[in-house]
Amino acid sequence: MQCEEGHPHASIFSDIIIRNHNDFSVCAEGEPGIIQVLSLIPESYPGHSLLTEDRGVIFGEDNCPCGRKGKYFKILGRVKNAELRGCSDTYAAQF
């Protein structure tokens, strides 16, 4: 969900982690890296943990100027040289 300040927020059913592109360690707040998304709904195992090919940065947690709780972040774009794939990218691959 995007707030009135223009920041996407992770829901209470999800989490977002930003990972360093060199060693996949967790980045500090404000440090850009590769986005990992998790669904917190499955309880038996972390079956919904995806390392994306997108770059992002977490601005903070529970301190967004809009007043909403949770992590808020920005998507910076695709990782350089990321492979185009997925149904939304089939048209772009022709050019």
Buried (B, 14 or more C-beta within 10 A) or exposed (E): EEBEEEBBBBEEEBBBBBBBEEEEEEBEEEEBBBBBBBBEEEEEEEEEEEEBBBBBBBBBBEEBEEEBEBBBBEEBEBBEEEEBEEEEEEEEEEE
